[in-house]
């Protein structure tokens, strides 16, 4: 336990919890980030398919968007 900052820091070992687990945390963060993108793309694809079923083909959706653009 560190009781004073007036020490030689070369002799101090761990000053924060989970020291040495940084690589595991980075890998877990990157995996979670990629997984979020995969889930997001799947949900957006499903939503687009529902829109196509409701409003027609891709061409009619594009035409409707082009007609209402400024």
PyMOL Python script that loads the backbone (N, CA, C, O; Angstrom):
from pymol import cmd

cmd.read_pdbstr("""\
ATOM      1  N   UNK A   1       0.845  -1.188   0.000  1.00  0.00           N
ATOM      2  CA  UNK A   1       0.000   0.000   0.000  1.00  0.00           C
ATOM      3  C   UNK A   1       0.881   1.239   0.000  1.00  0.00           C
ATOM      4  O   UNK A   1       1.893   1.287   0.699  1.00  0.00           O
ATOM      5  N   UNK A   2       0.504   2.219  -0.769  1.00  0.00           N
ATOM      6  CA  UNK A   2       1.257   3.451  -0.883  1.00  0.00           C
ATOM      7  C   UNK A   2       0.707   4.447   0.126  1.00  0.00           C
ATOM      8  O   UNK A   2      -0.464   4.821   0.063  1.00  0.00           O
ATOM      9  N   UNK A   3       1.542   4.868   1.045  1.00  0.00           N
ATOM     10  CA  UNK A   3       1.087   5.802   2.082  1.00  0.00           C
ATOM     11  C   UNK A   3       1.603   7.212   1.854  1.00  0.00           C
ATOM     12  O   UNK A   3       1.082   8.160   2.441  1.00  0.00           O
ATOM     13  N   UNK A   4       2.620   7.369   1.010  1.00  0.00           N
ATOM     14  CA  UNK A   4       3.178   8.685   0.733  1.00  0.00           C
ATOM     15  C   UNK A   4       3.698   8.713  -0.701  1.00  0.00           C
ATOM     16  O   UNK A   4       4.187   7.707  -1.215  1.00  0.00           O
ATOM     17  N   UNK A   5       3.587   9.866  -1.334  1.00  0.00           N
ATOM     18  CA  UNK A   5       4.097  10.015  -2.688  1.00  0.00           C
ATOM     19  C   UNK A   5       5.591  10.335  -2.688  1.00  0.00           C
ATOM     20  O   UNK A   5       6.216  10.365  -3.748  1.00  0.00           O
ATOM     21  N   UNK A   6       6.164  10.572  -1.515  1.00  0.00           N
ATOM     22  CA  UNK A   6       7.585  10.904  -1.400  1.00  0.00           C
ATOM     23  C   UNK A   6       8.410   9.624  -1.366  1.00  0.00           C
ATOM     24  O   UNK A   6       9.118   9.362  -0.393  1.00  0.00           O
ATOM     25  N   UNK A   7       8.319   8.823  -2.438  1.00  0.00           N
ATOM     26  CA  UNK A   7       9.071   7.576  -2.534  1.00  0.00           C
ATOM     27  C   UNK A   7       9.685   7.497  -3.924  1.00  0.00           C
ATOM     28  O   UNK A   7       9.311   8.257  -4.817  1.00  0.00           O
ATOM     29  N   UNK A   8      10.612   6.590  -4.102  1.00  0.00           N
ATOM     30  CA  UNK A   8      11.188   6.343  -5.416  1.00  0.00           C
ATOM     31  C   UNK A   8      10.176   5.534  -6.227  1.00  0.00           C
ATOM     32  O   UNK A   8       9.882   4.388  -5.886  1.00  0.00           O
ATOM     33  N   UNK A   9       9.646   6.120  -7.293  1.00  0.00           N
ATOM     34  CA  UNK A   9       8.588   5.469  -8.061  1.00  0.00           C
ATOM     35  C   UNK A   9       9.075   4.220  -8.784  1.00  0.00           C
ATOM     36  O   UNK A   9       8.254   3.414  -9.222  1.00  0.00           O
ATOM     37  N   UNK A  10      10.374   4.038  -8.918  1.00  0.00           N
ATOM     38  CA  UNK A  10      10.903   2.816  -9.517  1.00  0.00           C
ATOM     39  C   UNK A  10      10.630   1.611  -8.628  1.00  0.00           C
ATOM     40  O   UNK A  10      10.581   0.480  -9.110  1.00  0.00           O
ATOM     41  N   UNK A  11      10.453   1.847  -7.338  1.00  0.00           N
ATOM     42  CA  UNK A  11      10.184   0.759  -6.395  1.00  0.00           C
ATOM     43  C   UNK A  11       8.697   0.481  -6.223  1.00  0.00           C
ATOM     44  O   UNK A  11       8.316  -0.509  -5.599  1.00  0.00           O
ATOM     45  N   UNK A  12       7.862   1.349  -6.772  1.00  0.00           N
ATOM     46  CA  UNK A  12       6.415   1.185  -6.632  1.00  0.00           C
ATOM     47  C   UNK A  12       5.947   0.231  -7.725  1.00  0.00           C
ATOM     48  O   UNK A  12       6.277   0.426  -8.895  1.00  0.00           O
ATOM     49  N   UNK A  13       5.196  -0.783  -7.366  1.00  0.00           N
ATOM     50  CA  UNK A  13       4.715  -1.773  -8.345  1.00  0.00           C
ATOM     51  C   UNK A  13       3.406  -1.299  -8.967  1.00  0.00           C
ATOM     52  O   UNK A  13       3.436  -0.469  -9.876  1.00  0.00           O
ATOM     53  N   UNK A  14       2.294  -1.782  -8.525  1.00  0.00           N
ATOM     54  CA  UNK A  14       0.990  -1.453  -9.109  1.00  0.00           C
ATOM     55  C   UNK A  14       0.399  -0.236  -8.409  1.00  0.00           C
ATOM     56  O   UNK A  14       0.309  -0.191  -7.183  1.00  0.00           O
ATOM     57  N   UNK A  15      -0.006   0.753  -9.213  1.00  0.00           N
ATOM     58  CA  UNK A  15      -0.658   1.926  -8.623  1.00  0.00           C
ATOM     59  C   UNK A  15      -2.118   2.035  -9.051  1.00  0.00           C
ATOM     60  O   UNK A  15      -2.808   2.981  -8.669  1.00  0.00           O
ATOM     61  N   UNK A  16      -2.593   1.071  -9.845  1.00  0.00           N
ATOM     62  CA  UNK A  16      -4.005   1.046 -10.234  1.00  0.00           C
ATOM     63  C   UNK A  16      -4.445  -0.410 -10.365  1.00  0.00           C
ATOM     64  O   UNK A  16      -3.618  -1.292 -10.595  1.00  0.00           O
ATOM     65  N   UNK A  17      -5.746  -0.661 -10.219  1.00  0.00           N
ATOM     66  CA  UNK A  17      -6.226  -2.048 -10.260  1.00  0.00           C
ATOM     67  C   UNK A  17      -6.164  -2.641 -11.670  1.00  0.00           C
ATOM     68  O   UNK A  17      -6.159  -1.910 -12.661  1.00  0.00           O
ATOM     69  N   UNK A  18      -6.118  -3.938 -11.747  1.00  0.00           N
ATOM     70  CA  UNK A  18      -6.105  -4.722 -12.995  1.00  0.00           C
ATOM     71  C   UNK A  18      -4.911  -4.400 -13.882  1.00  0.00           C
ATOM     72  O   UNK A  18      -5.007  -4.425 -15.109  1.00  0.00           O
ATOM     73  N   UNK A  19      -3.797  -4.099 -13.252  1.00  0.00           N
ATOM     74  CA  UNK A  19      -2.588  -3.814 -14.019  1.00  0.00           C
ATOM     75  C   UNK A  19      -2.184  -5.070 -14.790  1.00  0.00           C
ATOM     76  O   UNK A  19      -2.146  -6.165 -14.229  1.00  0.00           O
ATOM     77  N   UNK A  20      -1.889  -4.907 -16.056  1.00  0.00           N
ATOM     78  CA  UNK A  20      -1.521  -6.017 -16.909  1.00  0.00           C
ATOM     79  C   UNK A  20      -2.684  -6.543 -17.730  1.00  0.00           C
ATOM     80  O   UNK A  20      -2.484  -7.390 -18.601  1.00  0.00           O
ATOM     81  N   UNK A  21      -3.896  -6.063 -17.474  1.00  0.00           N
ATOM     82  CA  UNK A  21      -5.075  -6.543 -18.200  1.00  0.00           C
ATOM     83  C   UNK A  21      -5.476  -5.593 -19.333  1.00  0.00           C
ATOM     84  O   UNK A  21      -6.559  -5.730 -19.902  1.00  0.00           O
ATOM     85  N   UNK A  22      -4.614  -4.640 -19.656  1.00  0.00           N
ATOM     86  CA  UNK A  22      -4.955  -3.641 -20.664  1.00  0.00           C
ATOM     87  C   UNK A  22      -5.204  -4.283 -22.027  1.00  0.00           C
ATOM     88  O   UNK A  22      -6.162  -3.926 -22.713  1.00  0.00           O
ATOM     89  N   UNK A  23      -4.353  -5.222 -22.423  1.00  0.00           N
ATOM     90  CA  UNK A  23      -4.506  -5.859 -23.725  1.00  0.00           C
ATOM     91  C   UNK A  23      -5.833  -6.613 -23.812  1.00  0.00           C
ATOM     92  O   UNK A  23      -6.517  -6.554 -24.833  1.00  0.00           O
ATOM     93  N   UNK A  24      -6.188  -7.312 -22.756  1.00  0.00           N
ATOM     94  CA  UNK A  24      -7.458  -8.045 -22.730  1.00  0.00           C
ATOM     95  C   UNK A  24      -8.631  -7.075 -22.837  1.00  0.00           C
ATOM     96  O   UNK A  24      -9.604  -7.349 -23.540  1.00  0.00           O
ATOM     97  N   UNK A  25      -8.540  -5.936 -22.138  1.00  0.00           N
ATOM     98  CA  UNK A  25      -9.617  -4.948 -22.197  1.00  0.00           C
ATOM     99  C   UNK A  25      -9.720  -4.318 -23.582  1.00  0.00           C
ATOM    100  O   UNK A  25     -10.825  -4.066 -24.062  1.00  0.00           O
ATOM    101  N   UNK A  26      -8.589  -4.061 -24.229  1.00  0.00           N
ATOM    102  CA  UNK A  26      -8.611  -3.498 -25.582  1.00  0.00           C
ATOM    103  C   UNK A  26      -9.235  -4.498 -26.549  1.00  0.00           C
ATOM    104  O   UNK A  26     -10.067  -4.129 -27.378  1.00  0.00           O
ATOM    105  N   UNK A  27      -8.834  -5.760 -26.444  1.00  0.00           N
ATOM    106  CA  UNK A  27      -9.401  -6.792 -27.318  1.00  0.00           C
ATOM    107  C   UNK A  27     -10.906  -6.907 -27.093  1.00  0.00           C
ATOM    108  O   UNK A  27     -11.669  -6.991 -28.055  1.00  0.00           O
ATOM    109  N   UNK A  28     -11.339  -6.911 -25.836  1.00  0.00           N
ATOM    110  CA  UNK A  28     -12.768  -6.994 -25.527  1.00  0.00           C
ATOM    111  C   UNK A  28     -13.516  -5.778 -26.084  1.00  0.00           C
ATOM    112  O   UNK A  28     -14.628  -5.916 -26.595  1.00  0.00           O
ATOM    113  N   UNK A  29     -12.917  -4.602 -25.988  1.00  0.00           N
ATOM    114  CA  UNK A  29     -13.541  -3.393 -26.523  1.00  0.00           C
ATOM    115  C   UNK A  29     -13.680  -3.436 -28.032  1.00  0.00           C
ATOM    116  O   UNK A  29     -14.721  -3.063 -28.572  1.00  0.00           O
ATOM    117  N   UNK A  30     -12.639  -3.889 -28.720  1.00  0.00           N
ATOM    118  CA  UNK A  30     -12.688  -3.978 -30.184  1.00  0.00           C
ATOM    119  C   UNK A  30     -13.712  -5.018 -30.632  1.00  0.00           C
ATOM    120  O   UNK A  30     -14.450  -4.792 -31.591  1.00  0.00           O
ATOM    121  N   UNK A  31     -13.757  -6.158 -29.940  1.00  0.00           N
ATOM    122  CA  UNK A  31     -14.743  -7.196 -30.271  1.00  0.00           C
ATOM    123  C   UNK A  31     -16.159  -6.660 -30.063  1.00  0.00           C
ATOM    124  O   UNK A  31     -17.036  -6.888 -30.896  1.00  0.00           O
ATOM    125  N   UNK A  32     -16.387  -5.950 -28.958  1.00  0.00           N
ATOM    126  CA  UNK A  32     -17.712  -5.382 -28.698  1.00  0.00           C
ATOM    127  C   UNK A  32     -18.079  -4.352 -29.758  1.00  0.00           C
ATOM    128  O   UNK A  32     -19.232  -4.285 -30.182  1.00  0.00           O
ATOM    129  N   UNK A  33     -17.110  -3.548 -30.190  1.00  0.00           N
ATOM    130  CA  UNK A  33     -17.345  -2.523 -31.199  1.00  0.00           C
ATOM    131  C   UNK A  33     -17.720  -3.168 -32.535  1.00  0.00           C
ATOM    132  O   UNK A  33     -18.670  -2.734 -33.187  1.00  0.00           O
ATOM    133  N   UNK A  34     -16.981  -4.201 -32.945  1.00  0.00           N
ATOM    134  CA  UNK A  34     -17.284  -4.892 -34.198  1.00  0.00           C
ATOM    135  C   UNK A  34     -18.634  -5.594 -34.102  1.00  0.00           C
ATOM    136  O   UNK A  34     -19.415  -5.553 -35.052  1.00  0.00           O
ATOM    137  N   UNK A  35     -18.921  -6.234 -32.973  1.00  0.00           N
ATOM    138  CA  UNK A  35     -20.204  -6.906 -32.776  1.00  0.00           C
ATOM    139  C   UNK A  35     -21.349  -5.905 -32.866  1.00  0.00           C
ATOM    140  O   UNK A  35     -22.385  -6.204 -33.460  1.00  0.00           O
ATOM    141  N   UNK A  36     -21.178  -4.727 -32.288  1.00  0.00           N
ATOM    142  CA  UNK A  36     -22.217  -3.699 -32.371  1.00  0.00           C
ATOM    143  C   UNK A  36     -22.480  -3.330 -33.824  1.00  0.00           C
ATOM    144  O   UNK A  36     -23.634  -3.169 -34.223  1.00  0.00           O
ATOM    145  N   UNK A  37     -21.413  -3.194 -34.628  1.00  0.00           N
ATOM    146  CA  UNK A  37     -21.591  -2.854 -36.039  1.00  0.00           C
ATOM    147  C   UNK A  37     -22.326  -3.958 -36.788  1.00  0.00           C
ATOM    148  O   UNK A  37     -23.188  -3.667 -37.618  1.00  0.00           O
ATOM    149  N   UNK A  38     -22.004  -5.207 -36.515  1.00  0.00           N
ATOM    150  CA  UNK A  38     -22.680  -6.329 -37.173  1.00  0.00           C
ATOM    151  C   UNK A  38     -24.163  -6.324 -36.825  1.00  0.00           C
ATOM    152  O   UNK A  38     -25.011  -6.460 -37.706  1.00  0.00           O
ATOM    153  N   UNK A  39     -24.474  -6.167 -35.551  1.00  0.00           N
ATOM    154  CA  UNK A  39     -25.880  -6.138 -35.113  1.00  0.00           C
ATOM    155  C   UNK A  39     -26.600  -4.948 -35.747  1.00  0.00           C
ATOM    156  O   UNK A  39     -27.733  -5.084 -36.210  1.00  0.00           O
ATOM    157  N   UNK A  40     -25.953  -3.792 -35.770  1.00  0.00           N
ATOM    158  CA  UNK A  40     -26.560  -2.590 -36.347  1.00  0.00           C
ATOM    159  C   UNK A  40     -26.842  -2.780 -37.836  1.00  0.00           C
ATOM    160  O   UNK A  40     -27.909  -2.397 -38.315  1.00  0.00           O
ATOM    161  N   UNK A  41     -25.902  -3.365 -38.566  1.00  0.00           N
ATOM    162  CA  UNK A  41     -26.111  -3.591 -40.000  1.00  0.00           C
ATOM    163  C   UNK A  41     -27.260  -4.553 -40.247  1.00  0.00           C
ATOM    164  O   UNK A  41     -28.054  -4.347 -41.165  1.00  0.00           O
ATOM    165  N   UNK A  42     -27.359  -5.601 -39.441  1.00  0.00           N
ATOM    166  CA  UNK A  42     -28.467  -6.559 -39.610  1.00  0.00           C
ATOM    167  C   UNK A  42     -29.810  -5.897 -39.347  1.00  0.00           C
ATOM    168  O   UNK A  42     -30.764  -6.109 -40.095  1.00  0.00           O
ATOM    169  N   UNK A  43     -29.893  -5.091 -38.280  1.00  0.00           N
ATOM    170  CA  UNK A  43     -31.154  -4.425 -37.961  1.00  0.00           C
ATOM    171  C   UNK A  43     -31.542  -3.418 -39.041  1.00  0.00           C
ATOM    172  O   UNK A  43     -32.713  -3.311 -39.406  1.00  0.00           O
ATOM    173  N   UNK A  44     -30.554  -2.683 -39.548  1.00  0.00           N
ATOM    174  CA  UNK A  44     -30.853  -1.722 -40.605  1.00  0.00           C
ATOM    175  C   UNK A  44     -31.282  -2.429 -41.888  1.00  0.00           C
ATOM    176  O   UNK A  44     -32.148  -1.927 -42.604  1.00  0.00           O
ATOM    177  N   UNK A  45     -30.690  -3.584 -42.190  1.00  0.00           N
ATOM    178  CA  UNK A  45     -31.091  -4.341 -43.372  1.00  0.00           C
ATOM    179  C   UNK A  45     -32.535  -4.815 -43.240  1.00  0.00           C
ATOM    180  O   UNK A  45     -33.311  -4.734 -44.192  1.00  0.00           O
ATOM    181  N   UNK A  46     -32.895  -5.319 -42.034  1.00  0.00           N
ATOM    182  CA  UNK A  46     -34.281  -5.745 -41.800  1.00  0.00           C
ATOM    183  C   UNK A  46     -35.238  -4.573 -41.946  1.00  0.00           C
ATOM    184  O   UNK A  46     -36.305  -4.713 -42.544  1.00  0.00           O
ATOM    185  N   UNK A  47     -34.867  -3.423 -41.407  1.00  0.00           N
ATOM    186  CA  UNK A  47     -35.723  -2.245 -41.501  1.00  0.00           C
ATOM    187  C   UNK A  47     -35.880  -1.811 -42.961  1.00  0.00           C
ATOM    188  O   UNK A  47     -36.972  -1.432 -43.385  1.00  0.00           O
ATOM    189  N   UNK A  48     -34.795  -1.869 -43.717  1.00  0.00           N
ATOM    190  CA  UNK A  48     -34.863  -1.512 -45.140  1.00  0.00           C
ATOM    191  C   UNK A  48     -35.764  -2.475 -45.895  1.00  0.00           C
ATOM    192  O   UNK A  48     -36.538  -2.057 -46.756  1.00  0.00           O
ATOM    193  N   UNK A  49     -35.669  -3.775 -45.576  1.00  0.00           N
ATOM    194  CA  UNK A  49     -36.518  -4.757 -46.243  1.00  0.00           C
ATOM    195  C   UNK A  49     -37.993  -4.494 -45.941  1.00  0.00           C
ATOM    196  O   UNK A  49     -38.843  -4.633 -46.820  1.00  0.00           O
ATOM    197  N   UNK A  50     -38.296  -4.114 -44.697  1.00  0.00           N
ATOM    198  CA  UNK A  50     -39.683  -3.783 -44.350  1.00  0.00           C
ATOM    199  C   UNK A  50     -40.157  -2.565 -45.129  1.00  0.00           C
ATOM    200  O   UNK A  50     -41.295  -2.518 -45.595  1.00  0.00           O
ATOM    201  N   UNK A  51     -39.265  -1.568 -45.269  1.00  0.00           N
ATOM    202  CA  UNK A  51     -39.629  -0.386 -46.044  1.00  0.00           C
ATOM    203  C   UNK A  51     -39.880  -0.736 -47.511  1.00  0.00           C
ATOM    204  O   UNK A  51     -40.806  -0.208 -48.126  1.00  0.00           O
ATOM    205  N   UNK A  52     -39.066  -1.616 -48.065  1.00  0.00           N
ATOM    206  CA  UNK A  52     -39.255  -2.037 -49.450  1.00  0.00           C
ATOM    207  C   UNK A  52     -40.587  -2.755 -49.593  1.00  0.00           C
ATOM    208  O   UNK A  52     -41.318  -2.524 -50.556  1.00  0.00           O
ATOM    209  N   UNK A  53     -40.907  -3.626 -48.638  1.00  0.00           N
ATOM    210  CA  UNK A  53     -42.192  -4.324 -48.689  1.00  0.00           C
ATOM    211  C   UNK A  53     -43.356  -3.358 -48.566  1.00  0.00           C
ATOM    212  O   UNK A  53     -44.381  -3.532 -49.226  1.00  0.00           O
ATOM    213  N   UNK A  54     -43.208  -2.344 -47.729  1.00  0.00           N
ATOM    214  CA  UNK A  54     -44.304  -1.409 -47.503  1.00  0.00           C
ATOM    215  C   UNK A  54     -44.438  -0.385 -48.630  1.00  0.00           C
ATOM    216  O   UNK A  54     -45.552  -0.059 -49.040  1.00  0.00           O
ATOM    217  N   UNK A  55     -43.322   0.118 -49.128  1.00  0.00           N
ATOM    218  CA  UNK A  55     -43.362   1.220 -50.088  1.00  0.00           C
ATOM    219  C   UNK A  55     -43.050   0.805 -51.517  1.00  0.00           C
ATOM    220  O   UNK A  55     -43.183   1.622 -52.428  1.00  0.00           O
ATOM    221  N   UNK A  56     -42.648  -0.414 -51.739  1.00  0.00           N
ATOM    222  CA  UNK A  56     -42.369  -0.852 -53.100  1.00  0.00           C
ATOM    223  C   UNK A  56     -40.907  -1.201 -53.291  1.00  0.00           C
ATOM    224  O   UNK A  56     -40.219  -1.594 -52.349  1.00  0.00           O
ATOM    225  N   UNK A  57     -40.453  -1.057 -54.491  1.00  0.00           N
ATOM    226  CA  UNK A  57     -39.093  -1.450 -54.847  1.00  0.00           C
ATOM    227  C   UNK A  57     -38.080  -0.382 -54.446  1.00  0.00           C
ATOM    228  O   UNK A  57     -38.445   0.706 -54.000  1.00  0.00           O
ATOM    229  N   UNK A  58     -36.822  -0.708 -54.609  1.00  0.00           N
ATOM    230  CA  UNK A  58     -35.748   0.240 -54.317  1.00  0.00           C
ATOM    231  C   UNK A  58     -35.857   1.464 -55.217  1.00  0.00           C
ATOM    232  O   UNK A  58     -35.590   2.587 -54.789  1.00  0.00           O
ATOM    233  N   UNK A  59     -36.247   1.239 -56.457  1.00  0.00           N
ATOM    234  CA  UNK A  59     -36.356   2.340 -57.405  1.00  0.00           C
ATOM    235  C   UNK A  59     -37.464   3.315 -57.008  1.00  0.00           C
ATOM    236  O   UNK A  59     -37.292   4.530 -57.118  1.00  0.00           O
ATOM    237  N   UNK A  60     -38.603   2.784 -56.546  1.00  0.00           N
ATOM    238  CA  UNK A  60     -39.695   3.684 -56.146  1.00  0.00           C
ATOM    239  C   UNK A  60     -39.342   4.448 -54.875  1.00  0.00           C
ATOM    240  O   UNK A  60     -39.747   5.599 -54.710  1.00  0.00           O
ATOM    241  N   UNK A  61     -38.592   3.818 -53.981  1.00  0.00           N
ATOM    242  CA  UNK A  61     -38.146   4.537 -52.780  1.00  0.00           C
ATOM    243  C   UNK A  61     -37.191   5.653 -53.190  1.00  0.00           C
ATOM    244  O   UNK A  61     -37.303   6.776 -52.700  1.00  0.00           O
ATOM    245  N   UNK A  62     -36.250   5.350 -54.089  1.00  0.00           N
ATOM    246  CA  UNK A  62     -35.299   6.365 -54.555  1.00  0.00           C
ATOM    247  C   UNK A  62     -36.032   7.507 -55.233  1.00  0.00           C
ATOM    248  O   UNK A  62     -35.710   8.674 -55.008  1.00  0.00           O
ATOM    249  N   UNK A  63     -37.015   7.185 -56.062  1.00  0.00           N
ATOM    250  CA  UNK A  63     -37.785   8.223 -56.758  1.00  0.00           C
ATOM    251  C   UNK A  63     -38.549   9.082 -55.753  1.00  0.00           C
ATOM    252  O   UNK A  63     -38.592  10.304 -55.893  1.00  0.00           O
ATOM    253  N   UNK A  64     -39.152   8.455 -54.742  1.00  0.00           N
ATOM    254  CA  UNK A  64     -39.897   9.214 -53.737  1.00  0.00           C
ATOM    255  C   UNK A  64     -38.969  10.136 -52.956  1.00  0.00           C
ATOM    256  O   UNK A  64     -39.334  11.266 -52.633  1.00  0.00           O
ATOM    257  N   UNK A  65     -37.771   9.652 -52.654  1.00  0.00           N
ATOM    258  CA  UNK A  65     -36.817  10.501 -51.928  1.00  0.00           C
ATOM    259  C   UNK A  65     -36.321  11.644 -52.804  1.00  0.00           C
ATOM    260  O   UNK A  65     -36.154  12.764 -52.321  1.00  0.00           O
ATOM    261  N   UNK A  66     -36.085  11.378 -54.083  1.00  0.00           N
ATOM    262  CA  UNK A  66     -35.624  12.406 -54.995  1.00  0.00           C
ATOM    263  C   UNK A  66     -36.702  13.457 -55.230  1.00  0.00           C
ATOM    264  O   UNK A  66     -36.393  14.642 -55.359  1.00  0.00           O
ATOM    265  N   UNK A  67     -37.964  13.036 -55.286  1.00  0.00           N
ATOM    266  CA  UNK A  67     -39.069  13.975 -55.511  1.00  0.00           C
ATOM    267  C   UNK A  67     -39.273  14.913 -54.334  1.00  0.00           C
ATOM    268  O   UNK A  67     -39.736  16.039 -54.513  1.00  0.00           O
ATOM    269  N   UNK A  68     -38.934  14.464 -53.133  1.00  0.00           N
ATOM    270  CA  UNK A  68     -39.172  15.277 -51.942  1.00  0.00           C
ATOM    271  C   UNK A  68     -37.916  15.980 -51.455  1.00  0.00           C
ATOM    272  O   UNK A  68     -37.945  16.624 -50.407  1.00  0.00           O
ATOM    273  N   UNK A  69     -36.839  15.877 -52.172  1.00  0.00           N
ATOM    274  CA  UNK A  69     -35.615  16.568 -51.739  1.00  0.00           C
ATOM    275  C   UNK A  69     -35.693  18.028 -52.141  1.00  0.00           C
ATOM    276  O   UNK A  69     -36.445  18.419 -53.034  1.00  0.00           O
ATOM    277  N   UNK A  70     -34.884  18.822 -51.445  1.00  0.00           N
ATOM    278  CA  UNK A  70     -34.922  20.260 -51.708  1.00  0.00           C
ATOM    279  C   UNK A  70     -34.109  20.610 -52.890  1.00  0.00           C
ATOM    280  O   UNK A  70     -34.026  21.781 -53.258  1.00  0.00           O
TER     281      UNK A  70
END
""", "prot")
cmd.dss("prot")
cmd.show_as("cartoon", "prot")
cmd.util.cbc("prot")
cmd.orient("prot")
